[in-house]
Amino acid sequence: MSIPRFNVYIFDVDGTLTDSAVDICGSVALVLEKHNLPPQSFEFLRSYIGRHLEALFRDLDADLTPEKNEAMIADYRTIYHGRQHTLTRVYHGVPEMLAGLPGRKSTGTTKGTPATRIILEKFGLLQHFEHVQGTDGFPAKPEPDVILKTIDLFGVKPEDCLYIGDASADMEAGKRAGVVVCGAGYGYGNHEHMRSFGPDYWINSPLELLPR
């Protein structure tokens, strides 16, 4: 199904623009080891990408306290940023897609805004975005807040926006925000669970976003 033009495109980052699972999951694994939690498989950790780290830590530690959660998140950020995204790559076709896609562009990611800007700049993608929006002090996906921030800033209607993400949390957040939703089937999410939210479009390559 050909995807029409939209006035605004809002992108998830990890698993949608960048393949960052090795850096993310490797960092989480070191945090679990440091805090004496059982090791987990790469596939298990990857399934949490796109959700807030607290969801993972709480599922693995029934006795998680707010203090321990904050300490684990702080350790993750130190380790993750220290890796300098050396094992992260941009998905094939993303630069060409962003350069050729009409409309205004923003992000809607669980990462904080400063960290998101660093990644987009490192991989030469920042120039394509009018705005960069991360999850800064408000609820993370599947809550719709990070998408609504761009809608409010741009002063547009939700139905004029296409949100592209690779996880079930993206699909749910997009639907709750009232935007048109596109599933990125090349990312990390469980396809069956993603499709249960009824995404309006589905792509298996970033280039499929380009109007034909």
PLY file of the C-alpha trace (Angstrom):
ply
format ascii 1.0
element vertex 212
property float x
property float y
property float z
element edge 211
property int vertex1
property int vertex2
end_header
0.00 0.00 0.00
1.44 3.33 -1.04
1.78 5.83 1.79
0.49 9.34 0.98
2.29 12.56 1.87
1.89 13.94 5.38
2.50 17.42 6.71
4.45 16.05 9.68
6.52 12.90 10.19
7.43 11.85 13.74
10.01 9.10 14.14
10.97 6.72 16.87
14.77 6.37 16.87
16.07 3.03 18.21
14.93 0.26 15.88
13.43 2.74 13.41
16.24 5.07 12.34
19.19 3.35 14.01
20.07 -0.26 14.77
21.38 0.34 18.28
20.44 -2.90 20.02
24.00 -4.12 20.61
25.00 -0.91 22.39
21.76 -0.71 24.37
21.55 -4.36 25.40
25.27 -4.56 26.15
24.93 -1.59 28.49
21.88 -3.05 30.22
23.68 -6.37 30.70
26.50 -4.63 32.55
24.00 -2.82 34.79
22.29 -6.10 35.67
25.64 -7.64 36.53
26.66 -4.68 38.69
23.41 -4.86 40.67
23.50 -8.65 41.10
20.50 -9.38 38.92
20.41 -12.54 36.77
21.79 -12.24 33.23
19.29 -12.12 30.38
19.50 -13.07 26.71
20.09 -10.48 24.03
16.69 -11.28 22.54
14.95 -10.69 25.87
16.66 -7.35 26.46
16.03 -6.25 22.88
12.30 -6.82 23.36
12.26 -3.98 25.90
13.82 -1.38 23.60
11.40 1.50 23.21
10.04 1.20 26.74
11.40 2.98 29.79
14.22 1.16 31.56
12.19 1.10 34.74
9.79 -1.38 33.10
12.66 -3.81 32.52
14.24 -3.34 35.94
10.90 -3.77 37.70
10.15 -6.97 35.80
13.53 -8.38 36.84
13.58 -7.16 40.44
10.37 -7.53 42.44
11.98 -5.59 45.30
13.04 -2.63 43.17
12.97 0.60 45.18
12.85 4.09 43.67
16.41 4.67 44.91
17.74 1.50 43.31
15.88 2.23 40.10
17.45 5.69 39.89
20.89 4.23 40.57
20.48 1.60 37.86
19.27 4.16 35.32
22.21 6.42 36.16
24.63 3.51 35.74
23.05 2.64 32.40
23.42 6.18 31.09
27.07 6.31 32.12
27.85 2.98 30.48
25.77 3.63 27.37
27.21 7.07 26.67
30.69 5.72 27.35
30.30 3.27 24.50
29.93 6.27 22.14
27.53 4.34 19.89
30.44 2.42 18.35
28.28 -0.60 17.49
25.25 1.41 16.36
24.47 1.89 12.68
21.87 3.67 10.59
19.42 1.38 8.83
19.92 1.11 5.09
17.87 3.72 3.27
17.30 6.05 6.24
19.44 8.98 4.97
17.86 8.81 1.52
14.39 8.52 3.01
14.83 11.53 5.28
16.33 13.61 2.48
13.52 12.78 0.06
10.58 12.84 2.41
8.42 15.97 2.19
6.97 17.62 5.25
8.25 18.62 8.66
10.10 16.06 10.74
10.46 15.42 14.45
11.30 12.55 16.77
9.28 10.75 19.41
11.68 8.57 21.38
12.07 7.24 24.91
15.58 8.72 24.95
16.00 12.20 26.40
16.21 15.07 23.94
19.94 15.87 24.47
20.95 12.22 23.94
18.76 12.03 20.84
20.34 15.12 19.32
23.83 13.68 19.91
22.94 10.47 18.08
21.26 12.20 15.15
24.23 14.53 14.77
26.77 11.70 15.03
25.13 9.84 12.16
24.48 12.89 9.98
20.71 12.86 10.40
20.12 15.97 12.51
19.96 18.28 9.48
16.73 16.63 8.37
14.79 17.41 11.57
13.01 20.65 12.30
12.57 19.53 15.90
14.01 16.83 18.16
11.74 15.59 20.93
12.73 13.07 23.57
11.09 11.94 26.79
12.03 14.67 29.23
10.42 14.44 32.65
7.05 13.09 31.49
5.66 9.54 31.07
7.32 7.38 28.44
5.61 5.42 25.68
3.10 3.78 25.50
1.83 7.06 26.96
1.33 9.50 24.05
3.07 12.50 25.63
6.24 12.51 23.52
4.15 12.58 20.32
1.76 15.21 21.63
4.71 17.51 22.40
5.55 17.79 18.69
1.89 18.19 17.71
1.53 21.07 20.16
4.81 22.69 19.11
4.03 22.49 15.39
0.42 23.59 15.90
-0.97 20.83 13.67
-3.83 18.37 13.84
-2.99 14.81 14.93
-4.47 13.38 11.74
-1.95 15.40 9.71
0.94 13.52 11.36
2.43 10.12 10.59
4.22 8.41 13.49
6.71 5.69 12.55
7.93 3.17 15.12
9.05 -0.42 15.48
7.58 -1.45 18.84
4.20 -2.18 20.35
4.67 0.81 22.66
5.02 2.99 19.54
1.83 1.63 18.04
-0.12 2.19 21.25
1.31 5.67 21.84
0.50 6.72 18.28
-3.06 5.48 18.49
-3.57 7.21 21.83
-2.17 10.44 20.37
-4.66 10.28 17.49
-2.01 10.33 14.76
-1.71 8.06 11.74
0.56 5.15 12.67
3.10 3.23 10.61
4.79 0.06 11.84
8.47 -0.43 10.96
8.66 -4.15 10.42
12.44 -4.18 10.03
13.01 -3.16 13.68
12.86 -4.98 17.00
9.17 -5.32 17.81
6.98 -8.39 17.87
5.02 -8.10 14.64
1.91 -9.87 15.88
1.66 -7.69 18.95
2.36 -4.53 16.95
-0.36 -5.39 14.42
-2.86 -5.94 17.24
-2.95 -2.15 17.66
-4.08 -1.73 14.06
-1.31 0.39 12.51
-2.54 2.28 9.46
0.54 1.43 7.42
3.37 -1.09 7.54
6.82 -0.88 5.99
9.68 -3.36 5.71
12.21 -0.76 4.58
12.61 2.95 5.40
12.49 3.73 1.68
8.87 2.57 1.53
7.91 5.82 3.29
8.76 7.85 0.20
5.68 8.89 -1.80
5.44 7.14 -5.16
0 1
1 2
2 3
3 4
4 5
5 6
6 7
7 8
8 9
9 10
10 11
11 12
12 13
13 14
14 15
15 16
16 17
17 18
18 19
19 20
20 21
21 22
22 23
23 24
24 25
25 26
26 27
27 28
28 29
29 30
30 31
31 32
32 33
33 34
34 35
35 36
36 37
37 38
38 39
39 40
40 41
41 42
42 43
43 44
44 45
45 46
46 47
47 48
48 49
49 50
50 51
51 52
52 53
53 54
54 55
55 56
56 57
57 58
58 59
59 60
60 61
61 62
62 63
63 64
64 65
65 66
66 67
67 68
68 69
69 70
70 71
71 72
72 73
73 74
74 75
75 76
76 77
77 78
78 79
79 80
80 81
81 82
82 83
83 84
84 85
85 86
86 87
87 88
88 89
89 90
90 91
91 92
92 93
93 94
94 95
95 96
96 97
97 98
98 99
99 100
100 101
101 102
102 103
103 104
104 105
105 106
106 107
107 108
108 109
109 110
110 111
111 112
112 113
113 114
114 115
115 116
116 117
117 118
118 119
119 120
120 121
121 122
122 123
123 124
124 125
125 126
126 127
127 128
128 129
129 130
130 131
131 132
132 133
133 134
134 135
135 136
136 137
137 138
138 139
139 140
140 141
141 142
142 143
143 144
144 145
145 146
146 147
147 148
148 149
149 150
150 151
151 152
152 153
153 154
154 155
155 156
156 157
157 158
158 159
159 160
160 161
161 162
162 163
163 164
164 165
165 166
166 167
167 168
168 169
169 170
170 171
171 172
172 173
173 174
174 175
175 176
176 177
177 178
178 179
179 180
180 181
181 182
182 183
183 184
184 185
185 186
186 187
187 188
188 189
189 190
190 191
191 192
192 193
193 194
194 195
195 196
196 197
197 198
198 199
199 200
200 201
201 202
202 203
203 204
204 205
205 206
206 207
207 208
208 209
209 210
210 211
